[in-house]
Amino acid sequence: MAQLLDGSGTLGWVLLKCVIRFAFMIFNNCVAIPSYCLYMVLLQPLRILDSSTFWHVEGIMFKWLLSMVSSWGWIAGYTVTEWGDDVRPISEEEAMVIVNHQSTGDVCTLMMCLQDKGMVIQKMMWLMDHVFKYTNFGLVSLIHGDFFIRQGKAHRDKQLIYLKDHLEKYYHSRNRKWIVLFPEGGFLRKRRETSQLFAKKHSLPHLNHVTLPRLGATQVILKTLCAQQENGSVGSATRTTNQTGNKRRGLQWVIDVTIAYPKARPMDIQTWIFGYRPPTVTHVHYRMYPIREVPVEAEALTDWLYQRFVEKEEMLTHFYSTGSFPSQDGQKEAASRKMTLDPMWLCIIQSFAFASGYVWYSVLQYLYRCLF
């Protein structure tokens, strides 16, 4: 009986914590997202007079919103340990980031681990499934200039055309630096069987922890944002000019990001919101490739991408059996570093969000009374 009562008490506390967290996040969204949108409306004259400054301010507010999402996991004890190359020195250079995709929690994990990477988040463009357009964060992403891609063969060709147009219109004009995509084109659990059947049919490696990547979006990004050389690779020496007149060097790096969850149990957005899983450390591995090493022609790029995801498979297999990623060339033992967030900074951002919500509510209430 005592054990039953103790178990009931534990369950009751978990449920109460979930309800409190959910209520807080609803309230947080209701003040932060409308405030962001209203600030953007208020700053439209600045967009006309000085668009570069407008997008700089927008990027700062966008980063603050992502910091709030990161704080939801941080408070629940969901942290990140980083491995591999240190990407902070190239935070001001242009890069394409390719990530393995296991669950909705991958995006939250990236939001957290990129917080301490300089101005990366505020100058980042995301490629995400079109379903996210209809979530609470969809309007924010639309304003920021992210691209929502529709999956499926019926839409593939048109979506790639839309992506090319989107990059040409928004990437340089809004001074974007990093672009993030998930080349697998869907969650691991949904695509694994199809990918394995395709691999068997075409004598390709059998993968369990990742799926074979798709070529389309990656190739469009490389061809649009880089200059192609005669040898079929993309170059780094060509400079382009954006609409603000600033010289740009184009993409300089491809950053290969591998996300690993303890015991191969992905963290989904529901866990991030309700916090019912015990404190968990998610592991993120970075590997940087100079853009000159990346081919752009279809066959060569396909082979290059397949090789990267075979390497991801090997790294994840090693991680799930040992608890650490394999060491890189020249290292006796793989080095890891714990990514940290500043609790005081998170409190300041949250306070600003709630204060902004109160101010905007008061302003709109006053306007409503004046008009009606």
Protein Blocks (a to p, Z undefined) as FASTA:
>chain_A
ZZmmmmmmmmmmmmmmmmmmmmmmmmmmmmmmmmmmmmmmmmmmmmmmmmmlmmmmmmmm
mmmmmmmmmmmmmmnopacddehjdfklmmmpccddddddfbfklmmmmmmmmmmnojlm
mmcccdddfklmmmmklmmmmmnopacddedjklmmmmmmmmmmmmmmmmmmnopabdcd
dfkopafklmmmmmmmmmmmnopacdfkbccddfklmmmmmmmmpccdfkopacfkbccd
dfkopacebjfbdcddddddehhiacdfklmmnopaccdddddddddddfklpcfbfklm
mmmmmmmmmmmmmmmmmmmmnopacddehiabdcdddddddfklmmmmmmmmmmmmmmmm
mmmmmmmmmmZZ
